[in-house]
């Protein structure tokens, strides 16, 4: 484990918000609401038009098995993973990012 991954995992464990992946796996992550302008950075016009509520941006651990189509349960609401990305530093994945809708 690299220093960057260790730091990210420590921050998520200490300050991350709990959520359920596919209704069974408990994980922690940082959530941020996406306004329409920032949604267009990650999604095309058709995908943005199909969202019925604001999208969410999730940063979670590198070990989380998140893929497109998974569900995330948070605060009594269920979101679907629309896009994912692995964030790397020096060829080591330090975090995963997901766009939720």
C-alpha positions in Angstrom: 0.0 0.0 0.0 1.4 3.3 -1.0 1.4 6.4 1.3 -1.3 8.1 -0.8 -3.7 5.1 -0.7 -3.1 4.8 3.1 -3.9 8.5 3.6 -7.0 8.3 1.5 -8.3 5.2 3.3 -7.6 6.8 6.7 -9.6 10.0 5.7 -12.5 7.9 4.4 -12.6 5.8 7.6 -12.5 8.9 9.8 -14.8 11.3 8.0 -16.6 9.3 5.3 -20.4 8.9 5.2 -21.8 5.4 5.4 -23.6 3.9 2.4 -24.7 0.4 1.2 -23.5 -1.0 -2.2 -26.1 -3.2 -3.8 -28.0 -3.2 -0.5 -25.5 -5.5 1.3 -22.0 -4.1 1.4 -21.4 -1.3 3.9 -18.8 1.2 2.8 -17.7 4.8 3.4 -17.3 7.7 1.0 -17.6 11.4 0.4 -20.7 12.6 -1.4 -21.2 15.9 -3.2 -24.3 17.1 -5.0 -23.8 17.9 -8.7 -25.6 20.9 -10.1 -26.6 20.9 -13.8 -23.4 22.6 -14.9 -21.1 20.1 -13.3 -23.3 17.2 -14.4 -22.4 18.1 -18.0 -18.7 17.5 -17.2 -19.4 13.8 -16.6 -22.7 13.1 -18.5 -24.0 14.0 -22.0 -27.1 16.0 -22.6 -29.4 12.9 -22.9 -28.1 11.4 -19.6 -28.7 14.7 -17.8 -32.2 15.1 -19.2 -33.1 11.6 -17.9 -32.2 12.3 -14.3 -35.2 13.0 -12.1 -33.2 14.4 -9.2 -29.8 16.0 -8.7 -26.9 13.7 -9.4 -24.3 12.8 -6.8 -20.5 12.6 -7.0 -19.0 9.8 -4.8 -15.4 9.3 -3.8 -14.8 6.0 -2.1 -12.0 3.5 -1.4 -9.9 2.0 -4.1 -11.0 -1.5 -3.0 -14.7 -0.8 -3.5 -16.2 -3.1 -6.2 -18.3 -0.4 -7.8 -19.3 -0.7 -11.4 -21.9 0.8 -13.7 -25.4 -0.3 -12.9 -24.8 -1.0 -9.2 -27.0 0.6 -6.6 -26.0 2.9 -3.7 -28.3 3.3 -0.7 -27.8 6.5 1.2 -30.2 8.4 3.6 -33.1 6.2 2.6 -32.7 6.9 -1.1 -31.3 4.5 -3.7 -29.1 5.8 -6.5 -27.8 4.0 -9.6 -24.2 4.2 -10.6 -24.0 5.9 -14.1 -20.2 6.2 -14.5 -17.1 5.1 -12.7 -13.4 6.1 -12.7 -10.3 4.9 -10.8 -8.0 7.7 -9.6 -4.4 6.8 -9.7 -1.2 8.2 -8.4 2.1 6.6 -9.6 0.3 3.6 -11.1 -1.6 2.8 -7.8 -5.3 3.3 -7.5 -5.9 5.5 -4.5 -9.7 6.1 -4.9 -12.7 5.3 -7.0 -15.1 7.9 -8.2 -18.7 7.2 -9.2 -21.4 9.5 -10.7 -24.8 8.6 -9.3 -28.3 9.4 -10.6 
